């Protein structure tokens, strides 16, 4: 059965801040810091990177569902943890790890559904942008607000330009305002907008549908579309490295 839970693992060797759950041919990647609204720290980023590498290499996985535990996708970086005194050792490695995580999301050949509950904010926005199908709650939103903090947001810029083009990238990254679910649908970023309490069920149903297709066909279509495009996302390492270099000028 597609909905039968067959295996649950954590994506890293440390605290399980990211879970990989196997439901037949569907794998769920679950951000698992609900008390922090799934805010990101470097060890969690590393586990998320490893989770995508794990499902990408697993021939039994035909589709991926990304969601957040506790009813929210991601509140961005955990600034309280990052700015602790003394500062954690992992802070210096965070840019590299997050870039690797974005590359892993972009390289994942499996069809990917994301359940956007409540929000995906700043550093968490790429998790929503990386999906092939974004199922958004009626009151949910994406915020790319780094410009208001004097930051260039290179990973968000890479996703926005790579998938949606300059006009939409400017709408998000230069204004820095929350973009609500109905607008996400109008812009072609959300696949569907549903009632807040239906997001997870609808995302699961869609991911299960994709998981039921022949894996070679679904992955071949995704791979071909990336290769035929002109954005550079077909070569994620080069694309994200370029984004970081250009944003740091």
Secondary structure as UniProt FT lines:
FT   TURN            2..3
FT   STRAND          5..10
FT   STRAND          18..23
FT   TURN            24..25
FT   STRAND          26..31
FT   HELIX           34..36
FT   TURN            37..38
FT   HELIX           42..57
FT   TURN            59..60
FT   STRAND          63..68
FT   HELIX           69..71
FT   HELIX           79..82
FT   HELIX           89..93
FT   HELIX           94..107
FT   STRAND          111..116
FT   STRAND          119..121
FT   HELIX           122..124
FT   HELIX           125..129
FT   STRAND          133..137
FT   TURN            138..139
FT   STRAND          141..143
FT   HELIX           146..149
FT   HELIX           154..163
FT   HELIX           166..173
FT   TURN            174..175
FT   STRAND          178..180
FT   HELIX           181..186
FT   TURN            187..188
FT   STRAND          192..194
FT   HELIX           196..198
FT   HELIX           199..211
FT   HELIX           215..228
FT   HELIX           233..235
FT   HELIX           236..247
//
